Amino acid sequence: MIRQRIITALVLAAALLLVIFVVPAGIARVLLGLFLAVGAWEWSRLAGLQTSAPQLVFVAIAGLAGAGALILAERGGMSWLAWLDVAVWFVGLIWMVRFPVPVPRGFAAVSGLLVVPLGWLFLTTLLIEWGAGWVLFLFAVVAAADVGAFFAGRSLGRNKLAPAVSPGKTWEGVLGGLVCAAVIGLAGALWFGLPALPAVLVAAAVAAFSVLGDLTVSMLKRHVGLKDTGSIFPGHGGVLDRIDSLLAALPLFYLGFGWITGA
């Protein structure tokens, strides 16, 4: 299983680097859109949709939402959309704190129809307008949070973070993830010529939000009785299982580093 996970992760990383650094920006936007369309399909199951017809409708609405968000962004609404995205994740936090109180199907559906297309918008905006280096920096922050949390939690973890949602996560693990993300933030500050302290603080905040994304999707999976959102990636589950942290991290990364750089 570990070998399978490693091989899958390497293939995914290679494909991602190809899309970010080699594929023309317009084609990359389409490819990332198709990738996130699979994520929308999986999210439809979290909303309780079990048959193909309503799931296809869900994906179509998500696509229309993405197109509408792109139009709003081009008219100067990017920051407003980012704050809307952040607000959705905070609502998810409220339900997570209350879990196992049943999660309203409406929230599960509407949240997916917002955060998945907005995730596509922010990711492609970073790639096309900020550059591939910024996308790589984002991925490094989220990955550092995940890896740091895993090793710190495994060696030091004692206090459960959200036992009803994800029994394996601990506060010590989260702290380890934040520290690792802060280190990446400092490296990013040096690379991009940013003020160190704001970059470190924003990276840590982005890492904290990435944990919220992971926990929110875990809560929705538990609510509908799913172990994984899909099975497209051997040893890793579905698309959402791989990008839940990224989806939550994206709007805060955009807002935080946009503020630092004046973008």
N, C-alpha and C positions, 0 to 999 in steps of 0.2 A: 504493500500500500504506500509506504513512504517513497519507494523508488518511483512508483507511478505518479505520485504527487509531484516529485521533483522534475520528472520528464515533462509532465503537463505544464508546470510552471515555467520551465525553460522555453518550451515551444510558445507559450503565451507571451513571454517577455520578448522573444525574438520577433514575433508578429507585431507586437506593439511598437517596438523600436523601428521596424520597417515602416509602419504607418506614420509614425511621428517624424522620422528623419528622411525618408526616401520618397514616399508617395506624395504627389502634388496635393496642395491644400484642399482644393475642391473635391478631389476624389477621397481624400482622408475624411472630409466632413460627411460624405455619403457612407463610407465604410463604418465610421463610428456610429452613424445614425442607424444602420442595419444592425450593428452589434447591440445597441441600446434598445432597438425594437424587440430583440429577443428578451432583453431584460423586462420590457413592458409586458410581453406575453407571460413571463414568469410572475410578474407582479399581479396579473389578473387572477392568478390562482390564490394569491394572498388575500385578494378581495372576495374570495369565495366563488369565483366563476370556474365551472368545471367542464364545460363543453366548448367546442371549437368556435362556434358562431359568436357567442358573446365575448370570447377571448379575442377574436379577430376585431370585433367592434372596439374593444378596449384599446388594442394596439393602434387602430385607425384614429381614435380620439387622441391618443398620446401623440401620434404623428401630427395631427392638426394643431395640438397644443404647442408642439415644438416649432411648427411653422409660424404660429401666432406670436410665440415668444421671440423668434428671430426678427419678426417685423417690429415688435415693440422695442427690441434692443437697438435696432437700426434707427429708431426715432428717439433715442436717448433714454430708454427705460431700463437699461441694464442694471443699475444699482437698485432700483425698485424691485426688479425681478429677483435679485440676489437676496434682498431682505425678506421677500415673500418666501423664498426657498428656506432661508434660515428659520422663519417662523413655523413652517410646516414641521421641521425637525424638532422644534421646541414643543409643539403639540404632541408629537410622538413621545417625547420625554415624559409628558404628563400622563399619557396612557401607560407608559412603561412603569412608572412609579406605582400606578394603581393595579397593574397586572397581578393576579389573573382575572381581574374584572374584565368582562368581555369587551373586546375592541369593536366599536361600531363599524359595520361593513362600509358605511359611507366614508369614514375616515380612511380605511384601508384603500378604498378605490380612489378617492380624490387625491390623497397623498401621492399615490403612484402616478396619477395623471399629471402631477405637478413636478415631482422631484426627478423623474426619469427624463422627460423632455428638457427640463431646465439643466439637468446634468449634462446632456448633450450640448446644449447651448454654451454653457460655461467652458466645457472641455474644448470645444472647437474654437471658441473665442480666444482662449489662452493659446491654442496652437497657431491660429491664423494671425492674430493681432499682436500677441506677446512673443511668440516664438517657441520652438520645440524645447529649448532649454528650460523654459518655465514649466512646461508640462512634465518634463523629467524631474524637475525640482519638486513639483507637487507629488508625483508618485513616490519620490524618495522620502518625503515627510510622512506620507501615509504608511509606506512600507516600514519605516523606522518605528513608527508608533506600534505597528502590529508585531514586529519582531521583538522590540524591546518589551512589550507587554507579555509576550509568550515566555521569554526567558526569565524575566523578573518574576512573573507569576509562578512559573514552575519552581524557581529556587527559593523565593521569599514569600509567596502568596499565602496569606492566612485569612484575611477578611474578605468575604464575598461581596462582590459589587452589586449584582442583581441576580440573586439565586433563583428567583422564579422565572427569569428570562434566559439567563446563560450561566449555569452553575459553575462553569470553569473559570470565569473571569473574577479577578480580585482587585482590590484597591491598590495593592502593591504592584500588580501587573500594570495597571493604568499609569501609576507613577513612573514605572520604568519606561513605559512607552512615551510618556511626555518628555522625559529626560533625553531619550534617544532622538525624538523629533526636534527638541531644542538644539541638539548638537547639529543636526542637519540644517536647521534654521541658521545657525551660526556659519556653517559652511556656505550656505546659499548667500548670506550677507557678504561674505568675502568674495564669492564668485561674481555676484551681480553688482557689487559696490554699494550695498545698502547699509544703513545704520544698524549696528549689531543688535542692540537691545530690542528695538521694535520687531526686527526680523525673528529673533528668538521667541519673543512673546507671541507673535502671530503664529509661528510654526507650532508652538505648544497648544494654542487655542484650536488650530486646525486639527491637530492630533486628537484633542479631546472630542471634537465634533465627529471625527472619524469613528471613535468608539461609540458615540451615540447612534451613528448610522448602522453599525453592526448590531447593536442591541435592539434597535427598532425593528429591523428586518427579522432578527431572531424572535422577537415578540410576536410578530405577525405570523411567522412560520409555526410557532407553538400554538397560536390561536386556531389555526386551521389544520393542525396535525401533520405538518410537513417537516421532514428532517432536512431536506435541501430544497432550494427553489427549482432545481432542475438537475439534469444529469449529462449536460452537454460536454463537460470537462471531466474526464476520468480522474477520480480521486479528489476532485474539488467541488463537485456539484454543478450548479448552474451559473449563469452570468451574474445574477444578483448576489450569489454567494461570494463572488470575487470582487464586486464593485460596490457593495453596500456602504463600506467605509468611505470609498471615494466619492460617492454621490453626496454624502453629508459634508465631506470636507470641501468640495468644490466652491460653494457660494462664499464660505468664510475665507477661503484662500483668495478668491477674487477680490472680495471687499478689503481684506487686510493688507494684502500686498499691493492692491490698487491704491490704497491710502498711503502706503509708504512711498510708492514710486510716483504718485500723482497721476497715475494712468486713468 
